[in-house]
Amino acid sequence: MDKTHYKELIEKYFEETITDIEIKELSDWIKNDRQLHDWWEQEFERSDSSMNPVLRDKLFARIKEETLGQEEGGEKEGIQRLEQIQEKDESLKNKKVRTLRIIPWKWVAAILLPVCVAFFTYYLLDSSLTAETPFIVKAAKGDKATIELPDGTNVVLNSASQLSYLNNFGEKVRRVQLNGEAYFKVAHDEKHPFVVQIGDLEVKVLGTSFNVSAYEDAKDVTVVLLEGKVGIYAQEISHIMKPGDKIEYNKTTHRITTTQVHPDDYIEWTKGNIYFEKESLENIMKTLSRIYDVEIRFDSGKLPKEYFTGTIPGGGIQNALNILMLTSPFYYEMDGSVIVLKEK
């Protein structure tokens, strides 16, 4: 099978649509490909300097045994080994571990694949990547993702968002493309400007902190600057932002509006909270739908035009709706897996 097939299997793994047979096929490829296995061994040994070295060596030894087929065992044994490793290292308690009813090779894949995802992206597309080959990172609905780019820039992706960049990132310009929302802490580099591309809009910086919201179903691209200086460029537009500025770029009219805000409010989502400023219930429900991966419908033509300002703490979709109900004239009912908003 060619590498494209295995790339598709890895994508299905992270989308949680992969079958047991396909995971075994992927696991067999991992253990039989010497180049991949050698890279995995080197990367694992240096993957986490904060992990206890003894624990790290034991964990790798376990994975190596399973991957090379040197040890046979049932489902219970594989899960017990994973539990024993977790109990031996206090630092692992803070990591989200999914318990699966799986046989040992699937347990190995469950640990191996997430750690190696960056390499898989590189290895599967082409062993000699061209400058046009994109690296893509996605955060699904209900999830967030934290990324460190090759230049040291830190990015937090909000739910239902995607960030991509080419293999030549940083050679002249550090350019990324965004669909969705992300908070950037850009590593300073005067020689290599950092550019966030959203359609025909460019957000250009040298080193700063800012938030960009650019979902496809939104009429505006919103940029909020926390620190440093940012340039906004699109067609005939050229605008320099200063800390505390919020710009909204209308994707239809290609015009921008600028207001002064409290910028920290706009990165509350990175802490699990949600901030809205004079936002319509229509847009608020789109946001909640992305964050909690639920379907929300209106049973009233008036409700979508109601507005709300405030911060909603994390705590689930029902908590968010209950807070909104305190100031908005609606109540909600569950219709199967769909939430229906009705006018009071």
C-alpha positions as CSV (number, residue, x, y, z in Angstrom):
1,M,0.0,0.0,0.0
2,D,1.2,3.5,-0.7
3,K,1.8,6.2,2.0
4,T,-1.5,8.0,1.0
5,H,-3.4,5.0,2.3
6,Y,-1.7,5.1,5.6
7,K,-2.2,8.9,5.8
8,E,-5.9,8.3,5.4
9,L,-5.8,5.7,8.2
10,I,-4.1,8.2,10.6
11,E,-6.6,10.8,9.8
12,K,-9.4,8.3,10.5
13,Y,-7.7,7.4,13.8
14,F,-7.7,11.0,15.0
15,E,-11.3,11.4,13.8
16,E,-12.2,8.3,15.8
17,T,-13.7,6.6,12.8
18,I,-11.0,4.0,12.3
19,T,-11.9,0.3,12.7
20,D,-10.1,-2.3,14.7
21,I,-8.9,-4.0,11.5
22,E,-7.5,-0.7,10.2
23,I,-5.7,0.1,13.4
24,K,-4.0,-3.3,13.3
25,E,-3.0,-2.6,9.7
26,L,-1.6,0.8,10.8
27,S,0.2,-0.8,13.8
28,D,1.8,-3.5,11.6
29,W,3.1,-0.8,9.3
30,I,4.5,1.1,12.2
31,K,6.4,-1.9,13.6
32,N,7.6,-3.1,10.2
33,D,8.9,0.2,8.8
34,R,12.5,0.5,10.1
35,Q,12.9,4.2,9.2
36,L,9.8,5.1,11.1
37,H,10.7,2.9,14.0
38,D,14.2,4.3,14.3
39,W,12.9,7.8,14.3
40,W,10.2,6.9,16.9
41,E,12.9,5.5,19.2
42,Q,15.0,8.6,19.0
43,E,12.1,11.0,19.4
44,F,10.6,9.2,22.3
45,E,13.8,9.2,24.2
46,R,14.0,13.0,24.0
47,S,10.2,13.8,23.8
48,D,9.6,14.9,27.4
49,S,12.5,16.2,29.5
50,S,10.1,16.6,32.5
51,M,9.3,12.9,32.5
52,N,11.2,10.7,35.0
53,P,14.0,9.1,33.0
54,V,13.4,5.7,34.6
55,L,9.7,5.8,33.8
56,R,10.4,7.0,30.3
57,D,12.7,4.1,29.6
58,K,10.3,1.6,31.0
59,L,7.4,3.1,29.0
60,F,9.4,3.0,25.8
61,A,10.5,-0.6,26.6
62,R,6.9,-1.6,26.9
63,I,5.9,0.1,23.6
64,K,8.9,-1.4,21.9
65,E,8.1,-4.9,23.0
66,E,4.5,-4.6,21.7
67,T,5.5,-2.9,18.5
68,L,8.1,-5.5,17.6
69,G,5.8,-8.3,18.6
70,Q,8.1,-9.6,21.3
71,E,5.4,-10.1,23.8
72,E,1.9,-11.5,23.5
73,G,-1.0,-10.9,25.8
74,G,-4.7,-10.3,26.1
75,E,-6.7,-7.1,26.4
76,K,-6.6,-7.2,30.2
77,E,-2.8,-7.4,30.3
78,G,-2.3,-4.4,28.0
79,I,-4.6,-2.2,30.0
80,Q,-3.1,-3.4,33.3
81,R,0.4,-2.4,32.1
82,L,-0.9,1.0,31.1
83,E,-2.4,1.5,34.5
84,Q,0.8,0.4,36.3
85,I,2.8,2.9,34.3
86,Q,0.4,5.7,35.2
87,E,0.5,4.9,38.9
88,K,4.3,5.1,38.9
89,D,4.5,8.7,37.7
90,E,2.7,11.5,39.5
91,S,3.1,13.8,36.5
92,L,0.8,11.6,34.3
93,K,-2.2,12.2,36.6
94,N,-2.8,15.6,35.0
95,K,-2.9,14.2,31.4
96,K,-6.1,13.1,29.9
97,V,-6.1,9.4,29.4
98,R,-8.8,7.6,27.4
99,T,-9.5,4.1,28.7
100,L,-10.4,1.8,25.7
101,R,-11.5,-1.8,25.5
102,I,-8.7,-2.8,23.2
103,I,-6.2,-5.5,22.5
104,P,-2.5,-4.8,23.0
105,W,-1.6,-3.6,19.5
106,K,-4.4,-1.1,19.7
107,W,-3.2,0.1,23.1
108,V,0.3,0.6,21.5
109,A,-1.2,2.6,18.7
110,A,-3.2,4.7,21.1
111,I,0.0,5.9,22.7
112,L,2.2,5.9,19.7
113,L,0.1,7.8,17.2
114,P,-0.6,11.0,19.0
115,V,3.1,11.4,19.9
116,C,4.2,10.9,16.3
117,V,1.5,12.9,14.5
118,A,3.9,15.6,13.4
119,F,6.3,13.1,11.9
120,F,3.5,11.2,10.2
121,T,2.4,14.4,8.5
122,Y,6.0,14.9,7.2
123,Y,6.7,11.2,6.4
124,L,3.5,10.3,4.7
125,L,3.2,13.2,2.3
126,D,6.7,12.8,0.8
127,S,10.1,11.8,2.1
128,S,11.4,14.9,0.3
129,L,8.8,17.6,1.0
130,T,8.5,20.6,-1.3
131,A,7.9,24.1,-0.2
132,E,4.3,23.8,-1.3
133,T,3.5,20.9,1.1
134,P,1.3,22.1,4.0
135,F,1.4,21.1,7.6
136,I,-2.1,21.2,9.0
137,V,-3.3,21.2,12.6
138,K,-7.0,21.0,13.4
139,A,-9.1,21.4,16.6
140,A,-12.4,19.6,16.3
141,K,-15.7,20.8,17.7
142,G,-15.6,20.6,21.4
143,D,-11.8,20.6,21.5
144,K,-8.8,23.0,21.6
145,A,-5.3,22.5,20.5
146,T,-2.0,24.0,21.6
147,I,0.8,24.3,19.0
148,E,4.4,25.4,19.1
149,L,5.5,26.5,15.6
150,P,9.1,25.9,14.3
151,D,10.1,29.4,15.2
152,G,9.0,29.1,18.9
153,T,5.6,30.9,18.4
154,N,2.9,29.5,20.6
155,V,-0.6,29.1,19.2
156,V,-3.9,28.1,20.9
157,L,-6.6,26.9,18.5
158,N,-10.2,27.2,19.5
159,S,-12.9,24.7,18.6
160,A,-13.6,23.9,15.0
161,S,-10.4,25.7,13.8
162,Q,-7.6,24.9,11.5
163,L,-4.0,26.3,11.2
164,S,-1.7,25.4,8.3
165,Y,1.7,26.5,7.1
166,L,4.1,25.4,4.3
167,N,7.4,23.5,4.6
168,N,9.3,26.7,3.8
169,F,7.9,28.5,6.9
170,G,10.5,30.9,8.2
171,E,12.8,31.0,5.2
172,K,11.7,34.5,4.3
173,V,8.4,35.0,6.0
174,R,6.7,33.1,8.8
175,R,3.3,32.7,7.1
176,V,0.4,30.7,8.5
177,Q,-3.2,30.3,7.2
178,L,-6.1,30.3,9.7
179,N,-9.7,29.2,9.5
180,G,-11.4,29.6,12.8
181,E,-10.1,31.3,16.0
182,A,-6.6,31.3,17.5
183,Y,-4.5,33.2,20.1
184,F,-0.9,33.8,19.0
185,K,2.2,34.6,21.1
186,V,4.7,35.3,18.3
187,A,8.4,34.8,18.8
188,H,10.3,38.0,18.1
189,D,12.3,37.9,14.8
190,E,12.9,41.2,13.0
191,K,14.3,39.5,9.9
192,H,11.3,37.2,9.4
193,P,7.8,38.9,9.7
194,F,5.0,36.7,11.0
195,V,1.9,36.7,8.8
196,V,-1.5,35.3,9.5
197,Q,-3.4,34.9,6.2
198,I,-7.2,34.8,6.2
199,G,-8.5,35.0,2.6
200,D,-7.3,38.3,1.2
201,L,-6.6,39.7,4.7
202,E,-3.1,39.7,6.2
203,V,-2.2,40.2,9.8
204,K,1.5,41.0,9.9
205,V,3.7,41.2,13.1
206,L,7.3,40.9,14.3
207,G,6.7,39.7,17.8
208,T,3.5,40.2,19.8
209,S,0.3,38.7,21.3
210,F,-3.0,38.9,19.6
211,N,-6.3,37.0,18.9
212,V,-7.8,36.3,15.5
213,S,-11.3,35.1,15.0
214,A,-12.0,34.1,11.4
215,Y,-14.7,31.4,11.1
216,E,-16.0,30.8,7.6
217,D,-19.7,31.3,8.6
218,A,-18.9,34.7,10.2
219,K,-19.3,37.9,8.2
220,D,-16.3,39.6,9.9
221,V,-12.7,38.7,10.7
222,T,-11.9,40.1,14.2
223,V,-8.4,40.9,15.4
224,V,-7.7,42.0,19.0
225,L,-4.2,43.1,20.0
226,L,-2.8,42.5,23.5
227,E,0.8,43.4,23.1
228,G,3.2,44.8,20.5
229,K,2.2,46.1,17.1
230,V,0.2,44.5,14.3
231,G,-0.3,45.6,10.7
232,I,-3.6,44.8,8.9
233,Y,-3.4,44.6,5.1
234,A,-6.2,43.8,2.5
235,Q,-6.5,45.2,-1.0
236,E,-6.5,49.0,-0.5
237,I,-6.4,48.7,3.3
238,S,-3.4,49.3,5.5
239,H,-3.9,49.8,9.2
240,I,-1.5,49.6,12.2
241,M,-3.0,48.4,15.5
242,K,-1.9,49.3,19.0
243,P,-2.5,47.4,22.2
244,G,-6.2,47.4,23.1
245,D,-7.4,47.8,19.6
246,K,-10.0,45.6,18.1
247,I,-10.6,45.6,14.3
248,E,-13.4,44.0,12.5
249,Y,-12.9,43.4,8.8
250,N,-16.1,42.8,6.8
251,K,-15.4,40.1,4.2
252,T,-18.1,41.4,1.9
253,T,-17.5,45.2,1.9
254,H,-13.7,44.8,2.6
255,R,-13.9,47.6,5.2
256,I,-12.6,47.7,8.7
257,T,-13.9,49.3,11.9
258,T,-11.7,49.9,14.9
259,T,-12.7,50.1,18.6
260,Q,-10.8,50.2,21.9
261,V,-11.5,47.1,24.2
262,H,-10.2,45.3,27.2
263,P,-8.1,42.8,25.2
264,D,-7.8,40.1,27.9
265,D,-11.6,39.6,27.6
266,Y,-11.1,38.2,24.1
267,I,-8.8,35.4,25.2
268,E,-11.0,34.2,28.0
269,W,-11.8,31.2,25.7
270,T,-8.2,29.9,26.3
271,K,-9.1,29.6,30.0
272,G,-12.4,27.7,29.3
273,N,-14.6,30.8,29.6
274,I,-16.5,32.7,26.8
275,Y,-16.7,36.5,26.5
276,F,-19.3,38.2,24.4
277,E,-19.7,42.0,23.7
278,K,-23.0,43.1,22.3
279,E,-23.3,39.8,20.5
280,S,-26.5,38.5,19.0
281,L,-28.0,35.3,20.3
282,E,-27.6,33.9,16.8
283,N,-23.8,34.2,16.8
284,I,-23.7,33.2,20.5
285,M,-25.4,29.9,19.7
286,K,-23.1,29.3,16.8
287,T,-20.2,29.7,19.2
288,L,-21.7,27.4,21.8
289,S,-22.5,24.8,19.1
290,R,-18.8,24.8,18.1
291,I,-17.5,24.7,21.7
292,Y,-19.8,22.0,23.0
293,D,-20.4,20.1,19.7
294,V,-24.2,20.3,19.9
295,E,-26.9,21.3,17.5
296,I,-29.0,24.4,18.6
297,R,-32.1,25.7,16.8
298,F,-34.4,28.7,17.2
299,D,-38.1,28.3,17.4
300,S,-38.6,32.0,17.1
301,G,-37.7,34.6,14.5
302,K,-37.2,37.3,17.2
303,L,-34.7,35.5,19.5
304,P,-31.7,35.4,17.1
305,K,-31.7,39.3,17.2
306,E,-31.4,39.5,21.0
307,Y,-28.1,40.7,22.2
308,F,-25.9,39.8,25.2
309,T,-22.7,41.2,26.8
310,G,-20.8,39.3,29.5
311,T,-18.5,36.4,30.4
312,I,-19.9,32.8,30.6
313,P,-17.7,30.5,32.7
314,G,-17.0,27.0,31.6
315,G,-19.3,24.3,33.0
316,G,-21.2,22.8,30.0
317,I,-23.8,23.8,27.6
318,Q,-26.7,23.8,30.1
319,N,-24.8,26.1,32.4
320,A,-24.2,28.5,29.5
321,L,-27.8,28.5,28.5
322,N,-29.0,29.0,32.1
323,I,-26.8,32.1,32.4
324,L,-28.1,33.5,29.1
325,M,-31.7,32.9,30.2
326,L,-31.2,35.3,33.2
327,T,-31.1,38.3,30.8
328,S,-32.6,36.9,27.5
329,P,-36.3,36.1,26.9
330,F,-36.0,32.5,26.1
331,Y,-36.2,29.0,27.5
332,Y,-34.9,25.7,26.0
333,E,-36.1,22.2,25.4
334,M,-34.3,19.1,24.3
335,D,-35.6,17.4,21.2
336,G,-33.6,14.2,21.0
337,S,-30.0,15.4,20.6
338,V,-31.1,18.9,19.5
339,I,-31.5,21.9,21.8
340,V,-34.5,24.1,20.8
341,L,-34.7,27.7,22.0
342,K,-38.2,29.1,22.5
343,E,-39.4,32.5,23.2
344,K,-40.8,33.2,26.7
